Amino acid sequence: MAEKSVDPTGVQPVDAVLLTAAEDEDLRIATEVLSSIGMAAGEVL
């Protein structure tokens, strides 16, 4: 885990943006996986 700089306001915009980007990437991958599973299931049925 990367060290987070301590911001007196408690707001860490860079960390928040990086976290959001990571979540978006995870969501995109999960969507692709589910889509692939769905297509495979459709071929089987």
GUZA-799882 format. One record per residue: x, y, z of N, C-alpha, C in turn; residue in one letter. Coordinates in nm, 3 decimals, always signed. Each point is the difference from the previous one (the first is absolute). Layout:
N
[r [X; Y; Z]; [X; Y; Z]; [X; Y; Z]; 'A']
...
This chain:
45
[r [+0.086; -0.121; +0.000]; [-0.086; +0.121; +0.000]; [+0.088; +0.124; +0.000]; 'M']
[r [-0.033; +0.094; -0.085]; [+0.080; +0.121; -0.010]; [-0.022; +0.088; +0.123]; 'A']
[r [+0.105; +0.071; +0.037]; [-0.012; +0.092; +0.112]; [-0.089; +0.116; -0.042]; 'E']
[r [-0.092; +0.038; +0.085]; [-0.087; +0.113; -0.032]; [+0.052; +0.124; +0.072]; 'K']
[r [+0.007; +0.109; -0.074]; [+0.044; +0.124; +0.063]; [-0.113; +0.048; +0.092]; 'S']
[r [+0.037; +0.057; +0.113]; [-0.102; +0.045; +0.095]; [-0.040; +0.143; -0.034]; 'V']
[r [-0.126; +0.017; -0.030]; [-0.053; +0.132; -0.034]; [-0.081; +0.048; +0.119]; 'D']
[r [+0.029; +0.122; +0.050]; [-0.070; +0.050; +0.118]; [-0.152; +0.005; -0.017]; 'P']
[r [-0.048; +0.015; -0.122]; [-0.145; +0.006; -0.021]; [-0.060; -0.139; -0.002]; 'T']
[r [+0.086; -0.101; -0.017]; [-0.050; -0.136; -0.006]; [-0.043; -0.036; -0.142]; 'G']
[r [+0.010; +0.097; -0.091]; [-0.037; -0.025; -0.140]; [+0.125; -0.034; -0.078]; 'V']
[r [-0.005; -0.110; -0.074]; [+0.116; -0.043; -0.077]; [-0.045; -0.023; -0.144]; 'Q']
[r [-0.011; +0.108; -0.077]; [-0.057; -0.011; -0.135]; [+0.075; -0.097; -0.090]; 'P']
[r [+0.132; -0.001; +0.007]; [+0.076; -0.091; -0.087]; [-0.031; -0.144; +0.036]; 'V']
[r [+0.000; -0.032; +0.129]; [-0.032; -0.136; +0.044]; [-0.141; -0.036; -0.044]; 'D']
[r [-0.092; +0.093; +0.014]; [-0.140; -0.025; -0.036]; [-0.011; -0.029; -0.150]; 'A']
[r [+0.071; +0.077; -0.081]; [-0.005; -0.021; -0.146]; [+0.060; -0.135; -0.035]; 'V']
[r [+0.113; -0.035; +0.062]; [+0.064; -0.128; -0.027]; [-0.090; -0.115; +0.042]; 'L']
[r [-0.065; +0.015; +0.115]; [-0.089; -0.105; +0.050]; [-0.119; -0.017; -0.096]; 'L']
[r [-0.055; +0.112; -0.044]; [-0.113; -0.006; -0.093]; [+0.042; -0.066; -0.130]; 'T']
[r [+0.118; +0.033; -0.049]; [+0.049; -0.059; -0.125]; [+0.016; -0.151; +0.018]; 'A']
[r [+0.053; -0.043; +0.115]; [+0.019; -0.142; +0.026]; [-0.136; -0.071; +0.005]; 'A']
[r [-0.098; +0.065; +0.065]; [-0.133; -0.060; +0.008]; [-0.063; -0.010; -0.138]; 'E']
[r [+0.019; +0.103; -0.083]; [-0.056; -0.002; -0.135]; [+0.062; -0.114; -0.080]; 'D']
[r [+0.133; -0.020; +0.017]; [+0.069; -0.108; -0.072]; [-0.054; -0.135; +0.046]; 'E']
[r [-0.017; -0.016; +0.133]; [-0.053; -0.126; +0.052]; [-0.141; -0.024; -0.055]; 'D']
[r [-0.082; +0.104; -0.005]; [-0.136; -0.012; -0.049]; [+0.000; -0.039; -0.148]; 'L']
[r [+0.091; +0.061; -0.077]; [+0.007; -0.030; -0.143]; [+0.040; -0.146; -0.021]; 'R']
[r [+0.098; -0.045; +0.077]; [+0.046; -0.139; -0.012]; [-0.114; -0.095; +0.040]; 'I']
[r [-0.066; +0.031; +0.110]; [-0.110; -0.086; +0.047]; [-0.110; -0.005; -0.105]; 'A']
[r [-0.028; +0.114; -0.063]; [-0.105; +0.003; -0.103]; [+0.040; -0.086; -0.119]; 'T']
[r [+0.128; +0.006; -0.039]; [+0.047; -0.082; -0.113]; [-0.009; -0.148; +0.035]; 'E']
[r [+0.038; -0.035; +0.123]; [-0.004; -0.140; +0.042]; [-0.144; -0.050; +0.000]; 'V']
[r [-0.090; +0.079; +0.057]; [-0.141; -0.041; +0.004]; [-0.056; -0.011; -0.142]; 'L']
[r [+0.040; +0.092; -0.087]; [-0.046; -0.004; -0.139]; [+0.049; -0.128; -0.067]; 'S']
[r [+0.126; -0.035; +0.024]; [+0.057; -0.121; -0.059]; [-0.072; -0.124; +0.051]; 'S']
[r [-0.029; -0.002; +0.130]; [-0.071; -0.114; +0.060]; [-0.140; -0.009; -0.061]; 'I']
[r [-0.063; +0.116; -0.013]; [-0.135; +0.003; -0.058]; [+0.000; -0.052; -0.142]; 'G']
[r [+0.099; +0.040; -0.080]; [+0.006; -0.048; -0.139]; [+0.028; -0.150; -0.004]; 'M']
[r [+0.088; -0.047; +0.088]; [+0.030; -0.144; +0.004]; [-0.124; -0.078; +0.041]; 'A']
[r [-0.074; +0.051; +0.098]; [-0.122; -0.068; +0.045]; [-0.102; +0.000; -0.114]; 'A']
[r [-0.007; +0.110; -0.074]; [-0.094; +0.009; -0.111]; [+0.033; -0.103; -0.108]; 'G']
[r [+0.130; -0.024; -0.024]; [+0.040; -0.097; -0.100]; [-0.035; -0.141; +0.045]; 'E']
[r [+0.014; -0.024; +0.131]; [-0.030; -0.134; +0.054]; [-0.149; -0.028; -0.008]; 'V']
[r [-0.082; +0.103; +0.030]; [-0.145; -0.022; +0.003]; [-0.059; -0.012; -0.136]; 'L']
